[in-house]
Amino acid sequence: MSAPDSTPDDLVELGRIVSAFGVRGWVKLKPHSTQPDVLLRTRRWWLAPPVAPAASARPASWQALEVLSSRIHSDHVIAQFRGIDERDASEALKGYSVWVSRAQFPAADQEEYYWVDLIGCELYGQQDGQPELMGVVREVSDNGAHAVLHVEQVVSSEALGEGVKPSKPKLTLVPFVQAHVRSVDLAARRIDTDWPADF
């Protein structure tokens, strides 16, 4: 178990271990993305034990493991860690989440973006030919054909009216495809699209 002060501050959750694989200590994990390139290219993963749904999103304890080998197996990733060479040990990791330091991500190709970098960006759509804030990207998913932005609508207190409490946030799904995306400015945390702002 690594010391708390040696745990990177930029860890990103990329998957979850679902079972042991074979009898020599390999694990099978379900990646959160359909393109698990980062998992396959990095050699140090940080594991966090399962937490209750009500617990904090960021785990309190971590275990750093060196990845000896990893590869795609169907729609999962299988991996072997240094020091874990029997099935009982790998079975004990079932349910653990797998995290990687953002600093270890390979540079994205031009006009390509890591989903984690899009989360938290403000999304602007079009209203009468002018950009209008639609909301904030809270999640990115894949529908099999392309990425989809899950945008939480931003409603100002003025729009709600005095003393009115906001209801459950409204989510809008916006396709993240070149045909609709006009620009992505990660430094400014802003995405501009031609998607109708009142969709």
N, C-alpha and C positions, 0 to 999 in steps of 0.2 A: 504494500500500500504506500503510495507516494505521500510525501509531506504536503500539507495544505499550501504552504508558500511556494511550492514548486509546480503547482497546477496552473496552467496558462489561463489568462483571463478571457481568451477569445475562443473557447471551446464551442463547437457547433455539433449538435446531435445529428447523426447521419443514418442511424439504423438501430435495430434491436435484435439481440440474440434470441432465436426461437427454439434452438435445440442443439444437442451434440451432433457431430457428424462422424460416423465411423467409430473405431475403437482406439485411435491413437491421439485423442485429445483435440481434434478439430472441432470447430463450432460452425453452425449455420446461422446466418443472420438475414433478416429482411431489411434491405436498405429503404430509406424514405424516398429515394429518387429512383427513376427508371434508368438513370445513368450514373452508376456508382463509381465513377472514375477516381474520385478523391480517395475512397476507401482502398482501392486497388493500388494506388500510387504511394500511399503513406505507410510508414513502417512503425509508427507509434500511435496506438489507439488508447483512449481513456475510457474506462468502463465505469458506469455508475449503477448501483443496485436498484432494483425496482422500488418505486415510491408509491405511496397511497395517492389517489386522485386529488385529495385536498392538500397535499404537501406542496412545497415550493417547486416551481418549474426547474430550478437549478439545484441539482443534488448537493448534499452536504459532504459526501465522501466519494473519493475517486480511487481507481486502481489503474496505473499505467502499465500497459503490456506491449512488448515488442512483437511485431507481426513477422513471422518467419516466411510465411507464404499465404497468398490469398488469390482467389479466382472466382469467376462467375460459375454458378451451378444452377441451371434453369433460371428462375427469376429471383434467386437468392445469391448471397456471397458466402463462400466457405473460407475459413481462415484457420491457421495454426499459429499458436503463440509460443514464445520461448518459455520453458518451465512448465508447460501444461501438455503432458504427453499420454494421458490416459482418459478414458471416457468419463469416469466419475468426476474428475476435475472439470471437464468441459460441461458436463451436465449441471454442475453447480452454478454455471454462469447464465443459465436460461433465464430470460427476462431482463437481463442487464441491457442498458442502453449504451450505444457506442458513439463516442465523441472524438472529434479531431480538431486540432488547433487550426484556426482560420489562416494563420501564417503559413501552414504547410500546404495550402491549396495551390495547385499549379496555376499559372497565369491563364486566365480565360482567353479564348481566341477572340479576334475582333468581332464585334457585334454579337458576342455571346456573353451570358451573365450567369453567375451562380444564383440559384433561387434565394439562398440566405441573404444575399446582398440586396434583393428586391424587397424583402420584408421590411416594413417600416417606412418605405418611400410613399410620398404623396402622389396620388394619381390624378391627373387632369384630363378631363374629356372635353368635348366641344358642345357649346350652347350658342346658337345663332352665330356660328362662325368664330366664336371667341373661346379661349381656354377657360374652363371652370373646374374648380376643385371638386372631385367626386368623393374622395375619401383617402384612407390609408390602407396600404397593402398589409394584410394580416397573415396571409398564408398563400402558398403557391402549390398547385396540384397539377397532375397530368391526366388528361382525359383520353390518352391513347394516341391522339393526333398532334397535340401541342400543349404547351403550358397554359394554365388558367390562373389569373390573379383573383384572389378573394379579397375584395375591397370593402372595408368597413366605412359606411357613410358618415361623413362629418356633418353634424347639425349644430349650428351656432345657437347660443342661448337667446339671441335676438329672434331667430326663426321660431324657436319653441314658444316664446312668450314668457312673460314674467311669472315666476313661481311654478312653471310647468317642468316636471321632471322628465328626463329623456327615457324612452322605452328601450327595449332590447335593441342593440345596434342592428341596423339593416345591412345585409351583405349583398354586394353586387358581384357577379362573376364576369370578368372581362378577359377575352382571349389575348394571350401575350404572343402575338405573331407579327411578323414584319409588315404585313398588309395594314395593320392598325396602329402599330407603335411608331410615333413620330420621332421621339428622342428619349434617351435614358441618361440622366445626369446623376450618377451615384454620389458624387461629392455634394451636390445640392439636395440629395434624397428626393428626386423628382422624376416622374415618368409622364410624358405627354403622349396622348393617343387621339385618334379621331373618333373614339367611341362616344355615342351620345351621352352627355352628362346627366340627362334626365331619364336614362334607360331604366 
